[in-house]
Amino acid sequence: MTATVRTTVTLALSALIVLCGSGQAKASGPDDTAAEQLADRYAPVVRMQQSTSPCRGEQFRPTAVEGVLDSQEVALRGPWRPPDLIKTEPTAKDLGLGYPGHFLDFPGDPLRPGCDYADWSARIDANHPATVYAHVATDPAYPGELSLEYWFFYVFNDYNNTHEGDWESIQLVFDVATPEAALTTNPTAVGYSQHGGAERARWGDAKLELAGGTHPVVYPAAGSHANKYGQRLYLGRGSEGLGCDDTTRPQAGITPKVAYVPMADYVQEYPWLAFQGRWGERQRSFFDGPTGPNMKASWTAPIQDAENTWRDDSTVVPAGSLLGPSSTGVFCSAVATGSNLVRETLNHAWLLGLLIAVLVAVIWYVASRTRWTDADPLPARRRRAWGQTVTASVQLFRHRPALFGGFSAAFAVLGLITVSLARLQAERRDAPIDLGAPTEDATGFWASALALAVTIITIAAYTVLLAAVMRTLDQLDRGNPVTATAALRYVVDIRRPLARAATQYVVVLFVLTIFVATIPLAVYYAVSRAFAVQALVAEHLNGGTALRRSRRLVRRRWWRTAGPLALVVGLALAAGPITGIVLLLATDWSPVLVDVISSVIFAIAMPLAATAVAYLYFDRVATPPPSPAAGEPAGGPETYSRDGEQGVQVRADS
């Protein structure tokens, strides 16, 4: 007899029991006393994630089904379109009639949840303790083994695929045939449900945390409630779900009430376990409410299901990235953003199609409105379209791989120093607090100091890269020999004006971004002073004059400068993460390897971007300035000679 047939027969008998049974008297079989003792012995300890603020973070906990049913806020609806109302305030006995294809409708909109489900869950929790449902079962295909399952119900799944209702479970497997025998031994394996699959741990494995020697500690992920073994950020692919499960901020453990489900005739005590519909509003795709425990393969064939679906581990996101934006971090954000977009447009498919079409059209338009050919790297001082700046940068890198490879290596070293400090900061932030640990004020001071150091080194790394690449291109354009070492030495020589320009640039941007109203000014300032480093190096200016020179080069060409800058820098920043996302989806490579590949691409892309920005600067220098407004001085540059090199001095009125 197949599992499907067994399930159907079980449900039919269950419904008959509900109709013919008398009252809610607790069913008790010969094995139930030992099974209930077994359920109490291994009751899980649950560590939910912290809630950062109302309606943000984890808002739900394992909920008593009894608090959901008999509620004026719940309705039972039929399978028709539009779904017809069958009954409000459905009872457990109502659900015991089966109702295949029907669904429970909870108060709220799963596609736009707001605070509705969190508030409702809080009202239930105020009157009912956190509860898990324990069920001991055998498997006909494995007569010598026994399964103990704990089922968790949450009123809402606040993950990428938001939906009403969420059933999760953990399962313990014993290599004995009866509950009495199980009381004399330990489980052989444990499985934690995670989206469409489960993760296995052997009893005694290091990853399986136990409280009191017998109680498995469970870390439900924020929002998704996928059961995890520890405090990590987990990457989901395939049966692990698509996206990232976060268990890094656990609360203190709670021990939910164990509601024991009898091995036989369980529907007499829990009629809702005969319900064949969905525990949540019907929606399209993966926003649909789930079916209940009795409809799962693990209910009737628990050992078979464990053998077929359990895996040995989960993919953990590395702590921090190696260099540049982390591919795994971008993957997590991209999946969440994409899910939000799909959710918002689910009932308006044409809108999603329109948005995709507009995006493709914009990319095509931008790419077709520039020139990519006739992009010789030298001479540098000539006019170029932004597409030619990208092509020229690639050709220059290809013709001089050792030279620009040195810049990539130097940039990687500075980047790794930054990453090391960032990881140290994360370790201090996440370190457990004990009586011998530093005070909270001291910890906060060192965390702030490390954060400041990371920021300073990051800014310095980008500034040094821009200056060294600009020096190299300037010397190549003059026909002078140059090496990466010589360019970096030159950057050290001009460190003071360079530091002044970078400091003024960053401080002004910081001040302008403090208030939302001045953010547009920050964007304008960032673009108008974007060529300060290039002007300082090529024209031998001091820091303040270089910033003013950049402003004059961009004046009345702000939009024509902002677009290419955003594209060039955006492509460099996105190259590594996009490659990483493709590898994560198309391969089973570890996130660590993917992040290494992404970091290598980033280290190569940033010198290319710095070269493209230098070419954009030379294009602005070679382009005749627009005619000044009436009464405005021309303010053009004056040439001068310093150390045998031709330079440019900006007049005071600029």
Secondary structure, DSSP 8 states (H G I E B T S, - for coil): --HHHHHHHHHHHHHHHHHH--TT-----TTHHHHHHHHHHT--EE--B---BTTBS-------HHHHTT-TT-EEE-SSSS--EEEES--HHHHTT--TT-EEE-SS-TTS-TTHHHHHHHHHHTTS--EEEEEEEEETTEEEEEEEEEEEEEEEE-SSS-EEEEEEEEEEEESSSSHHHHTTS--SEEEEEETTEEEEEETT-TT--EETTTEEEEEE-TTT--EESSS-EEEE-GGG-SEEEE-SSB---B--EEEEE-SSSHHHH-GGGG--SBSS---SGGGS--B-GGGSHHHHSHHHHHHHHEES--EE--SS-SSSS-HHHHHHHHHHHHHHHHHHTTT-HHHHHHHHHHHHHHHHHHHHTS--SS--S-S-SS---HHHHHHHHHHHHHH-HHHHHHHHHHHHHHHHHHHHHHHHHHHHHHS---TTS--HHHHHHHHHHHHHHHHHHHHHHHHHHHHHHHHHHHHHHTT----HHHHHHHHHHTHHHHHHHHHHHHHHHHHHTSSGGGHHHHHHHHHHTTTHHHHHHHHT--HHHHHHHHHHHHTT-HHHHHHHHHHHHHHHHHHHHHHHHHHHHH----HHHHHHHHHHHHHHHHHHHHHHHHHHHHHHHHS------TT-----EEEEEETTEEEEEE-TT-
